């Protein structure tokens, strides 16, 4: 069984329960590549190098002639000017690599690794839920990464189950903060979308300062309005293509094509031909485009929404009859 990423207590006022948090997504890919020199078929390695002005011949052996570096002083802000003769590249040792923020051209505020380490927040063993909010109030653009939240066995598991059910019935999520890898993250605690799924979900969120403003990219074209006839046909088109969402119906075609390519290389087979890109037909008139789109709807697509509506109608009728009988 996988080890938890975080283990501790979620505290809601005076109610608390012990949990373990696991990543809900996988970052592994079926294929990973190395960079290879096509001439020697050997691995290409990256080296840490920097450029500095070539030292003067007369002062090459003197300390004054040495190019300033972080080894001499970690407070240097001015980068050496690359003028005159060609700069000299040299390999930089890992211990001599520091962070630098360029506040002006060629000027850096040097930050040592130890100074960055001091900024890391200590991991807390308690997540405090500061408030509850409607799940619909959370802008989807804020969501960053999902995690599974599993209760630990014991008497506190009852509190976990009670809070999960109450949140699900009211469409609420808890909002708080958690520390992962020394960084503070805004987060929500929510019941799973699928009620048959065990545990709860934790989602890390972006802070407001991380979001860009959509108005910076708008040209005002979205304010255009359509007439009643166009809106009516658009609604019919949407209804014709409406069906329940099943994520398993969608495949990563790039990964499939990548697998075919690699297998062809290994077996010395012809490389698969790329699929020809389908060019959409040019239709200038919106009404004509809507009508032609509706004409292309398959019979299965037409009957599916109707079948769903009929099923819902039967369920409502049966429910009414049960209520009257009761």
C-alpha positions in Angstrom: 0.0 0.0 0.0 1.2 3.5 -0.9 2.6 5.6 1.9 0.5 8.7 2.8 1.8 12.1 1.7 0.5 13.7 4.8 -0.8 12.3 8.1 -2.5 14.3 10.9 -5.8 15.7 12.1 -8.5 17.8 10.5 -10.0 20.2 13.0 -13.5 21.8 12.6 -14.0 23.9 15.7 -14.1 21.3 18.5 -14.6 18.4 16.2 -11.5 16.6 15.0 -10.6 13.4 13.2 -7.3 11.7 12.2 -6.7 11.3 8.5 -4.1 10.2 5.9 -3.8 12.1 2.6 -2.7 10.4 -0.7 -2.1 11.8 -4.2 -5.2 11.2 -6.4 -3.3 11.6 -9.7 -0.3 9.9 -11.2 2.5 11.8 -13.0 4.2 8.7 -14.4 4.1 8.2 -18.2 4.4 4.9 -20.0 7.3 6.2 -22.1 10.2 8.4 -21.0 13.0 9.5 -23.3 16.7 10.3 -23.0 18.6 12.7 -25.2 20.9 10.8 -27.5 23.8 12.0 -29.7 22.7 10.6 -33.1 26.4 10.2 -34.2 27.7 8.2 -31.2 24.3 6.9 -29.8 25.5 7.9 -26.3 23.6 9.9 -23.7 23.8 13.7 -23.7 24.6 15.1 -20.3 23.9 18.6 -19.2 26.7 20.6 -17.5 26.4 23.7 -15.3 28.5 26.4 -16.9 28.8 30.1 -16.7 30.5 32.9 -18.7 32.9 35.4 -17.3 35.2 37.9 -18.9 38.5 36.6 -19.9 41.2 37.7 -17.4 43.9 40.1 -18.6 47.2 38.4 -19.4 49.2 40.7 -17.0 46.9 40.1 -14.1 45.8 36.5 -14.8 47.7 35.3 -11.7 46.7 38.1 -9.4 43.7 38.2 -7.2 42.6 41.6 -8.6 42.4 40.0 -12.1 40.0 37.3 -11.0 36.4 37.7 -12.1 34.0 38.4 -9.2 32.0 35.3 -8.2 29.7 34.2 -5.4 32.7 32.2 -4.0 34.3 35.5 -3.0 31.2 37.3 -1.7 27.5 36.3 -1.5 26.5 39.9 -1.4 27.7 40.9 -4.9 24.8 42.3 -6.9 26.6 43.5 -10.1 27.2 40.9 -12.8 30.6 41.1 -14.6 30.4 43.0 -17.9 31.1 40.8 -20.9 33.0 43.3 -23.0 36.2 43.2 -24.9 37.6 39.8 -25.5 35.5 36.7 -25.8 34.1 35.4 -22.5 35.4 32.2 -21.0 33.1 29.3 -20.1 33.9 27.3 -17.0 32.1 24.5 -15.1 30.2 25.6 -12.0 30.3 23.4 -8.9 26.9 22.7 -7.3 28.0 24.4 -4.0 28.7 27.6 -6.0 25.2 27.8 -7.6 22.9 30.3 -5.9 19.6 32.0 -6.8 19.6 35.5 -8.2 16.7 37.9 -8.8 17.4 40.3 -11.6 16.0 43.6 -10.4 17.8 45.6 -13.0 19.6 44.6 -16.2 22.7 42.8 -15.2 22.0 43.3 -11.4 21.0 40.4 -9.2 19.9 40.2 -5.6 21.7 37.0 -4.5 19.8 34.6 -2.3 21.7 31.7 -0.7 20.1 28.2 -0.5 20.2 28.4 3.3 18.3 31.6 3.2 15.5 30.0 1.1 15.5 27.0 3.4 14.8 29.3 6.3 11.6 30.5 4.6 10.1 27.0 4.4 7.1 26.6 6.7 7.1 23.9 9.2 4.7 21.2 8.4 1.8 21.2 10.8 0.0 18.1 11.9 -3.4 19.8 12.1 -5.5 21.3 9.3 -7.9 23.9 10.6 -11.1 24.4 8.6 -11.7 28.1 8.8 -15.0 28.2 7.0 -17.6 26.4 4.9 -18.7 27.5 1.5 -21.1 26.3 -1.2 -19.1 24.1 -3.7 -20.7 26.0 -6.6 -19.1 29.3 -5.2 -15.5 27.9 -5.9 -14.3 29.1 -9.3 -13.1 26.0 -11.2 -10.0 28.0 -12.4 -8.8 27.9 -8.8 -8.5 24.1 -8.5 -5.0 22.9 -8.8 -4.5 19.3 -7.6 -6.7 16.5 -6.0 -5.9 14.3 -3.1 -7.7 11.4 -1.4 -8.5 11.9 2.3 -8.9 8.6 4.3 -10.0 8.4 7.9 -7.9 6.4 10.4 -9.6 3.6 12.2 -10.9 4.4 15.7 -13.7 6.3 17.4 -12.9 9.5 15.4 -14.0 7.8 12.2 -17.6 8.4 13.2 -16.9 12.2 13.2 -15.4 11.8 9.7 -18.5 10.0 8.4 -20.9 12.5 10.0 -19.1 15.5 8.5 -18.9 13.9 5.1 -22.6 13.1 5.0 -23.6 16.6 6.2 -21.4 18.3 3.7 -22.7 16.1 0.8 -26.3 16.8 1.7 -25.8 20.5 1.8 -23.4 20.9 -1.1 -20.7 22.4 1.1 -16.9 22.3 1.2 -14.5 23.2 4.0 -11.9 25.8 3.3 -8.5 25.9 5.1 -4.8 25.8 4.5 -2.2 23.0 4.5 1.6 23.0 4.2 3.1 20.6 1.6 6.9 20.5 1.1 7.4 23.7 3.1 4.9 25.7 1.0 1.5 27.0 2.1 -1.5 26.0 0.0 -5.1 27.1 0.1 -7.3 24.0 0.1 -10.9 22.7 0.2 -12.1 19.5 1.9 -15.1 18.1 0.0 -17.1 14.9 -0.2 -16.3 12.9 -3.3 -18.3 13.5 -6.5 -19.1 9.8 -6.6 -20.8 8.9 -3.3 -19.7 5.3 -3.6 -16.1 6.4 -3.4 -14.5 6.0 0.0 -13.2 8.8 2.1 -13.2 12.5 1.1 -11.3 14.7 -1.4 -8.8 17.5 -0.7 -8.2 20.0 -3.4 -5.3 22.5 -3.4 -6.3 25.9 -4.8 -4.5 28.7 -6.4 -4.4 32.0 -4.6 -6.2 35.0 -6.2 -2.8 36.6 -7.1 -2.0 33.6 -9.3 -4.9 34.2 -11.6 -4.8 36.5 -14.7 -7.6 38.8 -15.6 -9.6 37.6 -18.6 -10.4 41.2 -19.5 -6.7 41.7 -20.4 -7.3 39.3 -23.4 -10.8 40.3 -24.4 -11.6 42.2 -27.6 -15.3 42.6 -26.7 -16.5 40.2 -29.3 -18.2 38.0 -26.7 -20.8 40.7 -26.2 -22.4 40.0 -29.6 -26.0 38.8 -29.4 -27.9 36.3 -31.6 -31.5 36.4 -32.6 -34.3 34.1 -31.2 -34.1 31.7 -34.2 -30.4 31.3 -33.8 -30.7 30.6 -30.1 -33.4 28.1 -30.7 -31.4 26.1 -33.2 -28.3 26.3 -30.9 -30.4 24.8 -28.1 -31.5 22.0 -30.3 -27.9 21.3 -31.3 -26.9 21.2 -27.6 -29.8 18.9 -26.8 -28.9 16.5 -29.6 -25.3 16.2 -28.3 -26.2 16.0 -24.6 -25.3 12.8 -22.8 -24.0 11.7 -19.4 -20.3 12.4 -18.9 -18.1 9.3 -18.6 -14.4 10.1 -18.4 -13.5 6.6 -19.4 -15.0 7.3 -22.8 -12.1 9.6 -23.6 -8.7 8.4 -24.5 -5.2 10.0 -24.6 -4.6 9.6 -28.4 -1.1 11.1 -28.1 0.0 8.3 -25.8 -1.5 5.7 -28.1 0.3 7.1 -31.1 3.5 7.3 -29.1 3.2 3.7 -28.1 2.7 2.7 -31.8 5.7 4.7 -32.8 8.0 3.2 -30.2 6.9 -0.3 -30.9 7.4 0.2 -34.6 11.0 1.4 -33.9 11.7 -1.5 -31.7 10.4 -4.1 -34.2 11.9 -2.2 -37.2 8.5 -1.8 -38.8 7.3 1.1 -40.9 6.4 4.2 -39.0 2.7 4.8 -38.7 1.4 7.5 -41.0 0.0 10.6 -39.3 -3.7 11.1 -39.5 -4.8 13.8 -41.9 -6.2 16.8 -40.2 -9.9 17.3 -41.0 -10.6 20.8 -42.2 -14.0 22.1 -41.1 -16.2 23.2 -44.0 -16.4 27.0 -44.5 -19.9 28.1 -43.6 -20.4 31.9 -43.4 -24.0 32.0 -42.4 -24.7 31.0 -38.7 -28.2 29.7 -39.4 -27.0 27.5 -42.2 -24.2 26.1 -40.0 -26.7 25.3 -37.3 -29.1 23.6 -39.7 -26.4 21.5 -41.3 -25.0 20.5 -37.9 -28.5 19.3 -36.8 -28.8 17.4 -40.1 -25.6 15.5 -39.3 -26.9 14.2 -35.9 -27.0 10.4 -36.0 -30.3 8.6 -35.0 -28.7 7.4 -31.8 -27.8 10.9 -30.8 -31.4 12.0 -31.5 -33.0 9.2 -29.6 -30.7 9.3 -26.6 -32.0 12.6 -25.1 -35.5 11.5 -25.8 -34.9 8.2 -24.1 -33.4 9.9 -21.1 -36.4 12.3 -20.9 -38.8 9.3 -21.1 -36.9 7.5 -18.4 -37.0 10.5 -16.1 -40.7 11.0 -16.9 -41.4 7.3 -15.9 -39.4 7.7 -12.7 -41.3 10.8 -11.8 -44.7 9.1 -12.5 -43.7 6.1 -10.4 -42.6 8.3 -7.6 -45.9 10.2 -7.7 -47.8 6.9 -7.6 -45.7 5.7 -4.6 -46.4 8.9 -2.7 -50.2 8.7 -3.4 -50.1 5.0 -2.3 -48.3 6.0 0.9 
